[in-house]
Amino acid sequence: MVEGSCLRGGIAFEVDEVAMISVCHCSLCRKSRGSAFGTTASVRAPAFPLHIFVGSRAPWWEITDGAPQFEEWVPGYEPE
């Protein structure tokens, strides 16, 4: 089991199986992670239900995949 969360801890996840782990050394990954490389773990979609924040989506965009939808961020955990 792999567990994780956002930096503030307001959004957490756990998955039973990681499908693939990749390491990238491109300039965007290095800059975004503040490191010599960026590491990404991929999981299969059914193992990781998405939480979709729809409050700022375009009015013509319809989301029909059945994933949870929230109008706004959890109070205190909004992106800065």
Backbone as numpy.savetxt, mean C-alpha at the origin, in Angstrom:
# Nx Ny Nz CAx CAy CAz Cx Cy Cz
4.07 -16.00 8.22 3.23 -14.84 8.22 4.12 -13.60 8.22
3.79 -12.64 7.37 4.50 -11.37 7.29 3.54 -10.28 7.76
3.98 -9.45 8.69 3.17 -8.35 9.19 3.87 -7.03 8.92
3.09 -5.98 8.76 3.67 -4.66 8.53 2.63 -3.58 8.75
3.07 -2.32 8.62 2.15 -1.20 8.78 2.75 0.04 8.15
1.94 1.09 8.05 2.47 2.37 7.63 3.36 2.91 8.76
4.09 3.97 8.49 5.00 4.50 9.50 4.30 4.93 10.77
3.10 5.45 10.66 2.36 5.90 11.83 1.62 4.77 12.54
1.49 3.62 11.90 0.84 2.48 12.53 -0.67 2.43 12.40
-1.27 3.39 11.73 -2.73 3.42 11.61 -3.28 2.43 10.63
-2.48 2.01 9.67 -2.90 1.02 8.69 -1.94 -0.15 8.79
-2.45 -1.33 9.09 -1.61 -2.51 9.27 -2.06 -3.62 8.33
-1.17 -4.58 8.10 -1.51 -5.70 7.23 -0.76 -6.94 7.69
-1.26 -8.07 7.25 -0.54 -9.34 7.42 -0.90 -10.24 6.26
0.08 -10.95 5.76 -0.13 -11.89 4.66 0.55 -13.21 5.00
-0.03 -14.28 4.50 0.52 -15.61 4.77 1.67 -15.98 3.85
1.66 -15.44 2.62 2.65 -15.87 1.63 3.11 -14.70 0.78
4.40 -14.55 0.65 4.98 -13.55 -0.24 5.29 -14.24 -1.56
4.77 -13.69 -2.67 4.96 -14.30 -3.98 6.35 -14.05 -4.54
6.88 -12.83 -4.32 8.17 -12.49 -4.89 8.77 -11.32 -4.11
10.07 -11.32 -3.97 10.79 -10.19 -3.38 11.77 -9.69 -4.43
11.76 -8.38 -4.66 12.68 -7.81 -5.64 13.44 -6.64 -5.02
14.63 -6.42 -5.54 15.49 -5.34 -5.09 15.84 -4.50 -6.32
15.67 -3.18 -6.21 15.95 -2.30 -7.33 16.97 -1.25 -6.93
17.88 -0.94 -7.84 18.93 0.04 -7.58 18.78 1.29 -8.43
17.60 1.50 -9.07 17.41 2.68 -9.92 17.39 3.94 -9.05
17.58 5.08 -9.67 17.67 6.33 -8.91 16.36 6.67 -8.19
15.21 6.34 -8.76 13.94 6.63 -8.09 13.76 5.79 -6.83
14.09 4.51 -6.90 13.97 3.64 -5.72 14.97 4.05 -4.64
16.19 4.39 -5.04 17.18 4.84 -4.06 16.73 6.11 -3.36
16.21 7.06 -4.13 15.80 8.34 -3.56 14.57 8.18 -2.66
13.58 7.41 -3.10 12.35 7.27 -2.32 12.55 6.51 -1.02
13.56 5.64 -0.97 13.83 4.87 0.24 14.96 5.46 1.08
15.70 6.42 0.53 16.84 6.99 1.25 17.89 5.93 1.51
18.10 5.06 0.53 19.00 3.92 0.70 19.70 3.63 -0.62
20.58 2.65 -0.60 21.29 2.25 -1.82 20.42 1.41 -2.74
19.26 0.97 -2.25 18.34 0.16 -3.05 16.95 0.21 -2.44
15.96 -0.22 -3.18 14.60 -0.35 -2.69 14.18 -1.81 -2.75
13.54 -2.29 -1.71 13.07 -3.67 -1.66 11.55 -3.68 -1.70
11.00 -4.55 -2.53 9.55 -4.67 -2.67 9.15 -6.13 -2.53
8.12 -6.37 -1.73 7.56 -7.71 -1.59 6.21 -7.72 -2.29
6.01 -8.66 -3.20 4.75 -8.78 -3.93 3.94 -9.92 -3.37
2.62 -9.71 -3.29 1.71 -10.76 -2.83 0.59 -10.91 -3.85
-0.07 -12.03 -3.82 -1.21 -12.24 -4.70 -2.39 -11.43 -4.19
-3.16 -10.86 -5.09 -4.25 -9.94 -4.72 -5.22 -10.50 -3.68
-5.68 -11.74 -3.76 -6.63 -12.23 -2.75 -6.04 -12.26 -1.33
-4.73 -12.32 -1.21 -4.11 -12.38 0.11 -4.02 -11.02 0.77
-4.28 -9.97 0.02 -4.05 -8.62 0.53 -5.18 -7.70 0.08
-6.30 -7.66 0.82 -7.41 -6.81 0.40 -7.00 -5.34 0.44
-7.34 -4.60 -0.59 -6.97 -3.20 -0.68 -7.96 -2.32 0.07
-7.47 -1.26 0.61 -8.31 -0.23 1.23 -8.25 0.98 0.32
-9.34 1.35 -0.27 -9.36 2.40 -1.27 -9.97 3.67 -0.66
-9.20 4.76 -0.72 -9.70 6.05 -0.26 -10.29 6.76 -1.47
-11.60 6.92 -1.49 -12.30 7.38 -2.68 -12.75 8.83 -2.59
-12.49 9.50 -1.48 -12.98 10.86 -1.30 -12.47 11.84 -2.33
-11.29 11.61 -2.90 -10.74 12.56 -3.86 -10.75 12.01 -5.30
-11.44 10.92 -5.53 -11.46 10.36 -6.88 -12.31 11.24 -7.80
-12.07 11.12 -9.08 -12.84 11.87 -10.07 -14.29 11.39 -10.04
-15.27 12.28 -10.18 -16.67 11.88 -10.09 -17.10 10.88 -11.17
-16.40 10.83 -12.28 -16.75 9.90 -13.34 -16.10 8.54 -13.17
-15.20 8.38 -12.19 -14.48 7.12 -12.00 -15.30 6.19 -11.11
-15.66 5.04 -11.63 -16.45 4.08 -10.87 -15.56 2.91 -10.45
-15.59 2.57 -9.17 -14.79 1.47 -8.65 -15.73 0.31 -8.36
-15.49 -0.82 -9.01 -16.43 -1.94 -8.92 -15.78 -3.25 -8.51
-14.57 -3.21 -7.95 -13.88 -4.47 -7.65 -14.26 -5.09 -6.31
-15.12 -4.44 -5.54 -15.58 -5.01 -4.28 -14.66 -4.76 -3.10
-13.53 -4.10 -3.30 -12.62 -3.79 -2.19 -13.25 -2.72 -1.30
-12.87 -2.69 -0.01 -13.42 -1.67 0.88 -13.12 -0.26 0.36
-14.08 0.64 0.51 -13.91 2.03 0.06 -14.19 2.97 1.23
-13.33 3.96 1.41 -13.45 4.91 2.50 -13.42 6.32 1.92
-14.26 7.20 2.44 -14.33 8.58 1.95 -13.12 9.40 2.35
-12.49 9.07 3.47 -11.35 9.86 3.93 -10.39 8.98 4.72
-9.22 9.53 5.00 -8.19 8.83 5.76 -8.64 8.67 7.21
-8.07 7.71 7.90 -8.30 7.53 9.32 -7.84 8.81 10.03
-8.66 9.44 10.88 -8.25 10.68 11.54 -6.91 10.53 12.26
-6.02 11.49 12.02 -4.69 11.47 12.62 -3.65 10.77 11.77
-4.07 10.13 10.68 -3.15 9.38 9.83 -3.16 9.90 8.39
-3.62 11.10 8.18 -3.66 11.69 6.84 -2.23 11.88 6.33
-2.00 11.76 5.03 -0.66 12.03 4.50 -0.32 13.50 4.69
0.94 13.77 4.94 1.36 15.16 5.15 1.77 15.82 3.87
